Each structure stands twice: as C-alpha cells, then as structure tokens.
Amino acid sequence: MLSVQVDATKGIAILEPHGALSKEDFERAARTIDPHIDKSGRLNGIVVRSQQFPGWDSFGALASHLRFVKDHHQKIARVALCTDSALGSVAPKVGRHFVKAEIRAFKFAEFDLARAWAAGGAKG
C-alpha cells in the first residue's frame, strides 16, 4: 500500500510505501496528486519516505510506476528520497538522466529536511 498526502500550502506530496507497491497504488497516487497539479500547474516536490525500498508486487506495478513518472516528471520540480536503502544513493544519479525533476537523497531520519528541500525552502 502507498500512503499519499498532498500538502497544498507547501505544494508537496508525501508518498510512504507500506509493503510491495501495486499498480493500484500508482493509480491512486495520480488521482490524489493530479487535482493539485491541475489547479496550480505544478508540484514543488515529492518526498518518498521509506526506510527500505519495498519493491513491486508485479511487473504491472513496475509498469504503472514508470508510467506515473513519465506522466508527472515535467510537472514536479524536486524529488526527495528519504530512505536508508542503498537505492537512495543510486537513484539520484540514474534518475537525472530520465526525469526533469531534481532528485536528492536524504537519510530516513532527515524527513523534515527532505520536506523543506522538496518545498523549495532548504538549499543544498
């Protein structure tokens, strides 16, 4: 399951996976995030918060994740990965070749810093 919360005042979305990600998780995320993007034209940032990367429950879930990224990356300025997973250090290097958004990794305990950076308020 993927918990999705939009903080409209900061223009950010917080995504917290709990277990393997499903196709429906990304469909639900789009239904939650898209109204904010439709209203404001963009999202300042997304914070993905998960101590460890949970993976996907199927190939369809991976495809849905890739579609979500394709459909949203040009409308999102920053992506903060808040995790202790090794993927956190690799994803920004790989992701910058495929998405417009700036990507930065934070330790799981640095959630407040990740939120501030995603909103555009913290440098570095």
C-alpha positions in Angstrom: 0.0 0.0 0.0 1.1 3.5 -0.8 0.1 6.3 1.5 -0.2 9.6 -0.4 -0.7 13.0 1.2 -0.7 16.4 -0.5 0.4 19.5 1.5 -1.2 22.1 -0.7 0.3 25.0 1.3 3.8 23.8 0.6 3.0 22.3 -2.8 4.4 18.9 -2.0 3.2 15.3 -1.9 4.4 12.8 0.7 4.5 9.2 -0.6 5.1 6.4 2.0 5.0 2.8 0.8 4.0 0.1 3.2 4.8 -3.2 1.6 5.3 -4.1 -2.1 3.9 -1.5 -4.4 0.9 -2.3 -6.6 -0.5 -1.0 -9.9 -3.4 0.5 -7.9 -1.0 2.4 -5.7 0.2 4.5 -8.6 -3.3 5.0 -10.0 -4.4 6.2 -6.5 -1.4 8.5 -6.2 -2.2 10.1 -9.6 -5.8 10.6 -8.5 -4.6 12.3 -5.3 -1.8 14.4 -6.8 -3.3 15.4 -10.2 -6.0 17.8 -8.8 -3.3 19.9 -7.2 -1.2 19.9 -10.4 -4.3 20.8 -12.4 -5.1 23.7 -10.0 -1.5 25.1 -9.7 0.2 23.9 -12.8 2.9 22.0 -10.9 4.1 20.4 -7.7 7.1 21.9 -5.9 8.2 18.4 -4.9 7.5 14.9 -3.9 9.0 13.2 -0.8 9.2 9.4 -1.0 9.7 8.2 2.6 10.5 4.5 3.2 13.2 3.1 5.5 13.9 0.3 2.9 12.7 0.0 -0.7 9.7 -2.3 -0.7 9.7 -3.4 -4.4 6.7 -4.0 -6.6 4.2 -6.8 -6.4 4.1 -7.5 -10.1 5.5 -6.4 -13.5 2.3 -4.5 -14.0 3.1 -2.5 -10.8 6.6 -1.6 -12.2 5.0 -0.5 -15.5 2.5 1.6 -13.6 5.3 3.2 -11.7 7.2 4.0 -14.8 4.0 5.5 -16.4 3.4 7.6 -13.3 7.0 9.0 -13.6 6.6 9.6 -17.3 3.3 11.4 -16.9 4.4 13.6 -13.9 8.2 14.3 -14.0 7.9 17.5 -16.0 5.3 19.0 -13.6 7.4 18.3 -10.4 10.4 20.4 -9.5 12.1 18.2 -6.9 12.0 14.6 -5.6 13.4 13.9 -2.2 14.2 10.2 -1.4 14.1 9.8 2.3 15.4 6.3 3.0 18.2 4.3 4.5 18.1 1.9 1.5 21.2 1.7 -0.8 18.8 2.7 -3.6 18.6 6.1 -2.1 22.2 6.9 -3.1 21.9 5.4 -6.6 18.5 6.7 -7.7 19.5 10.4 -8.0 22.5 9.5 -10.3 20.4 7.3 -12.5 17.2 9.3 -12.3 18.7 12.6 -13.5 19.1 11.0 -17.0 15.4 10.3 -17.3 13.5 13.0 -15.4 13.4 16.7 -15.4 12.9 17.0 -11.6 15.9 17.5 -9.4 16.5 14.4 -7.2 18.2 14.3 -3.9 18.7 11.5 -1.3 18.2 12.0 2.5 18.6 9.7 5.4 15.3 8.3 6.7 15.7 10.4 9.9 16.1 13.6 7.8 12.4 13.7 6.9 11.9 17.3 8.0 14.9 18.4 6.0 13.7 16.4 2.9 10.2 18.1 3.2 11.8 21.6 3.4 14.0 20.9 0.4 11.2 19.4 -1.7 9.1 22.5 -1.0 12.0 24.7 -2.2 12.9 26.2 1.2 16.2 24.4 2.0 19.3 24.6 0.0 22.0 22.0 -0.6 
